[in-house]
């Protein structure tokens, strides 16, 4: 099943993109589909998410947690069911 997506784009940008797609020998709709797929798969980064900036206390806490994980400390066991997880939490 497919669905329709309507996007408002600057006319000149659309014309340039359609011309480039034509030169590449691919329909413009295929370019849009490939771009959406690449974005979903994590291969297209639009650059809106900035780097995390933590204060000194948070950086220290995260460092401690990472060290614990590397050593296998302070971790709960794996559970085979929700019931066993609830039992573990209640004891």
PyMOL commands that set and color helices and strands:
alter all, ss='L'
color gray80, all
select helices_A, chain A and resi 11-24+28-41+56-71+82-90
alter helices_A, ss='H'
color red, helices_A
deselect
rebuild
show_as cartoon
